[in-house]
Amino acid sequence: MATYSDLALNRFFLVIENEGEDISLVQPLMESSECILLQYHDISEATAWKKKSESLYELVDELDDEQLAAYEDLFGEDVTEWDEE
């Protein structure tokens, strides 16, 4: 079973955190020795700390650069903008 430690920083992942939940688009922003900070790109953008050892119900997919560009085009959102600061 996947855990939050499987998510690479500054990449974008489609995940199901718990059984019966919808798929979420998440981006790991930073990590400590035991935790990882995720940004959620859903209806309302939010951030949350998760323990790296916590299980994910399913790591569905990782978006490649082309898919991320298509997502940004669809929603008029530059999700990589913070990297440029």
N, C-alpha and C positions, 0 to 999 in steps of 0.2 A: 504494500500500500504506500502511496506517495505521502510525503510530508512537506511542510513548508520549506524545509532546508533544500528540497529539490528545485526550488524556484531561483533562477539566476537573477542577479541585480540588473536593473535597467532593461529588462526584457518584458514581454507582455504575454500573459498566459490566460487561457480559458480554463476555469476550474469549477468544480462542484465541491463546495466545502463540506456539506452534510447531505446525507441521503434525502431525496425528495425536494431539494432546493434547485433553483434555476442555475444555469451556467452564468458565471461572473467573469468579467475581464479585469484582471488584476496586474499591477506592475509593482514588483519589489523595488523600493527606493533606497533603503539602507538596512544595515544589520548590525546587531551587537553579537556578543559571543553566544547568546542563547535565544535571541529573538530576531524577527524580521519585520520591517515596516512596509505594509502594503498600501497602495493607492488603488481604490476601486473606481472603475470607469463604468458606472451604471447610471441609473436614473439620477441619483444625486451622488456626486463624487465625494468620497470620504476616505480617510486613512485609518488604519488600525494596526496595532502591534500584535503579532502572533508568535507563539513559541515555535521555534524551528522543529522541535520534536513532535508537534501536534500533527495528527493525520489529516490528510485531505481525502474526502470520499473518492474523488477522481480528478486527476490532472488530465484534462481533455486534450489540450493542444497548446503549442507555443506559436504565436504569430511571427511570421518572418517579416522582413522589411517591406516587401510588396503588399502583404496583407495589412500591415499597419498603415501604410499610405492609403490604401483603399478605405480603411476604417475612418481615417482623418477626412478623406474626401466626402464620405457619406454624411458625417456628422459635423463637418466644418470645425473640427477640433484638432488643435495641434498638441497631441499628447506628449510629444517629445520636447516641447518648448523649454521646460525647466532645465534641460541638459545644457542649454546654450548660455545660461547665466553664469 
